[in-house]
């Protein structure tokens, strides 16, 4: 087994809870470091597609997901070491609150990833409506797990100078930043999370604001105090054996970068295209990831690609869709305002957009009926969607889930000939158990 190692400076930007400002702070730190001329490798803890889009836009390098539940600890290290090649510093944005893991435990929490990578933690704290209590809050977070190393705290949503004086006394860790409220820095949200980076690029402009209100020199000094980390070297791309068309546009934009790398190591050449704007490229098979097909349903319904994909599927070419891709492969999408649009009809099912999320969970499953994946293959991933798919009673399912909802009653992945579509966002590499 060939191993690789790195001693790259690294820092974890953690939050006390969701909505405390860690995505803006993390992206701003990345932008400020890049403005100083550093090559920044971004990461995101957990199964998230939206925040990494902002990281990638800011850093000019693909952000990677680090999730021990889906990947296993060794794969977290492998992805980290591989992605950091050529970078000067790694910035890792956490998920939810620092200690929030699977089922209320530690697994896949930000703290878990910080320990795997032996990375110091910066705690982002929303101080709106607080004064001296901030010190007590920080003390609790920083002393809860003595295995973690804390570089300091960054306070967000600050008010007046008086507020600053009241919130920065009696701290048990260094104050690395005090960020005043600024509505102009907020990226708009919708169902599933923030707007994507190509829709709202404001994160690129946060760097100067962070530079002004944070001590980047102190952060860099903390990031430099890290140990050597080693992992099994990622396989190089294999000789091209097959050509895979990958849908990538405003409607289909949720993918793990590691999945692309995995396909390449298996000999796949990836050809990216837009089902909205482009004809279907010539390929041996097609991959449709998640995203927002419901927002572009009319354009997809009238696209040239829809007809061409049906011809490709009828000829026996493999077609795989996950979440948004499943919706596209169904007969129709009905939006929240009850407008219905015809999709490809490759699967005997219809979907309807609901007003709140239908499923949000990690997924553990096994392949039970599929020509696209080996029978009996175990897999992990996650599901997060606002749509409800209603299949015909006689459809076949490729996946049986032991964790997660799937399409219905723990069954996921509708199969029709060479076409497969399910709600699971699958992580392609095998994962061990936390």
C-alpha angles and dihedrals in degrees: 000000000000115000131196128202140194138185094198116159108255140179134187117218104207131178136216088228142337112295096029092119101262096134092053091043093047094047090045092052090049091050093047093049091048089050087058088059098259123140104234123200110202128208137180125208113227138013099314129139102175104056091048089056088061092045092051093049091050098043102034088229128096112264114229130214118233112198121156093193094059098029108028122234096278092053089051089056093043094051091046097049093044095048093048094063108124095010128119098208139006121222116194119195114208131222128243111323120349096257100033110120140154113320092351093305133110100262113115093001121136088251090055093053092045089056094046090053096036088231127158116243131230111200115217110206128189104220099181108135094010138101125163091000087076089074091054091048093050092046091054094049096044096047099040094087114026090193090074125084117217122207092189145278134289115202120210136194093031123174130198131352087260089055089052092053092050095049101044102059127099094015116163094206132042119281105237098175146359110199119193121218114275120173090191090070096056117107114216120252136212136165111324093023141284124003113271119262094252089057099045116019097177093119089075089064097053095079097084091047091052092046089054096047104033136059101241091173090061091046091051091049091053092046091053093059095080135123132238112278122197135188142166108288115254114247117256120242111281126229108288111266102158141020118229123193110216120196109227122166141095092303098044112037109125110106138135110237088216089061090057089050091048092054091050092051087056092055101265123146107209118218112191121208143158117246087201099051109017137062115247108276122230107265143141092242142352135236122199114188131194128284138108110319089149090066091053099033095125093051091047092048090056098039124123088224092067094065094040092051091054090054091049092050092047088055089057101257113151116253122188125186130179125196102316086024089055090053090052092050092051123089095254149356119218112198127215090265088058097251112145125210128189114240128187097296092215089132126049096239143090130212134211127198113236128204095242133030116288097199137011115169149109113265131220117180151146131231109244105162121017143115091201097060130034112266111254093023113149118219143175133207141122141262130216121159145140096208128091117211118208112196129194112265095250100054120125123233126217099197135053112198127209089183126030137035103259117181096316135351096345094312119121140168112054111221126209114164107300093347124097128176131171143154096247117107094212124209101217100210117079115259132209124217123269 
